[in-house]
């Protein structure tokens, strides 16, 4: 091989290595796909407005039950409630925004009207879904949420799927653990009699 051809070949190899290294550096570190859904709720607990609904489906990808680890945030970016509910393969979990997800805030009344709902698809713990202070992400729950618009109309959209970073997973778990420790029962969602058999058990 001539010196010119060798130089071109070395340049191409070096450029490819630089491209691969750059792409790897830009890729999310510790991100877990297909386990994290983020959505909002609006105009909840408002007289004259309908109730919002969160629907979570287990498509059966894992072959077994999954936990919907749910974290509810207020507009100040503080966690207000957390809980976990069992979802069965090919089953649908339907939750009321007013009655199941915002009725027991950590800090008490007034109830939230706007905020964020984050759901982590997680493996069960011995077949159960305890309050998610130590979540174990596992694919792949899907989520839809109805939104109450300012004119009182309802819209429904799939939640936004994002990669769950290691730091975000740790932050969710730590904030939920603090609620369990300090809330004396407040801040635990999904605590109705109707959900007792499948949530926080």
Helices and strands as residue ranges (DSSP letters): H 3-26, E 36-41, E 53-57, E 66-73, E 79-87, E 92-96, I 97-101, E 115-122, E 142-148, E 154-158, E 160-161, H 166-182, G 193-195
